Amino acid sequence: MGKKKGKLKNREKKAHNPPKQRTTTVADQYHRLEVAPLERAYRQAWQAKAYGTASELYMKLTEARRRHRVLIFRRDRIPIGRT
């Protein structure tokens, strides 16, 4: 006796779910684009002993940090990466 051959099934495959969209918070993006560059510039001015420039940067930095604290509690999310 020979081996039995099974029937070939021709069913359609289901489409996979699309990948989940990557998101980040508005607060994180604001920190990356606004607060972090000000922190770097302030630190560099302080090390270069440019105290006048450093004090101006400090005022901008404190305002940016206040805005960042407000954005943290909003928890708004925005898409990143692929569109």
C-alpha positions in Angstrom: 0.0 0.0 0.0 1.2 3.4 -0.8 1.2 6.5 1.4 -2.0 8.6 1.2 -1.7 12.1 -0.1 -3.6 14.8 1.7 -5.7 17.4 -0.1 -4.1 20.7 -0.8 -6.0 23.6 0.7 -6.3 26.7 -1.3 -7.6 29.1 1.4 -6.7 32.8 1.4 -4.4 34.0 4.0 -5.6 36.8 6.3 -3.7 40.1 6.1 -1.5 40.9 9.1 -2.4 43.8 11.3 -0.4 46.9 10.4 2.4 47.8 12.8 1.4 50.0 15.7 2.3 53.6 15.1 5.2 54.9 17.2 4.5 57.9 19.3 6.2 60.2 21.7 4.9 62.8 24.1 4.8 66.5 23.2 6.8 67.2 26.4 9.6 64.9 25.3 9.8 66.5 21.9 9.8 70.0 23.4 12.6 69.0 25.8 14.6 67.6 22.9 14.1 70.6 20.6 14.0 73.6 23.1 15.3 72.8 26.6 18.3 70.6 25.9 19.9 73.0 23.4 19.5 75.9 25.9 21.0 73.7 28.7 24.0 73.0 26.4 24.5 76.6 25.5 24.2 77.7 29.1 26.7 75.2 30.2 29.2 76.3 27.5 28.7 80.0 28.3 29.3 79.3 32.0 32.5 77.3 31.3 33.7 80.1 28.9 33.1 82.6 31.8 30.7 84.6 29.6 28.5 85.4 32.6 26.4 88.0 30.8 25.4 85.6 28.1 25.0 82.8 30.7 22.5 84.9 32.7 20.4 85.6 29.6 20.4 81.9 28.7 19.5 81.1 32.3 16.3 83.2 32.0 15.4 81.6 28.7 16.1 78.2 30.2 13.9 78.7 33.3 11.0 79.8 31.0 11.5 76.7 28.8 11.5 74.5 31.9 8.3 76.0 33.2 6.6 75.3 29.8 8.0 71.8 29.8 6.5 71.1 33.3 3.1 72.2 31.9 3.4 69.9 28.9 4.4 66.9 31.1 1.0 66.9 32.8 -1.0 67.2 29.5 0.4 63.8 28.2 -0.4 64.6 24.6 1.1 62.1 22.2 2.3 62.8 18.6 3.4 60.3 16.0 7.1 59.9 15.1 9.0 57.9 12.5 7.2 56.7 9.5 4.2 58.6 8.2 
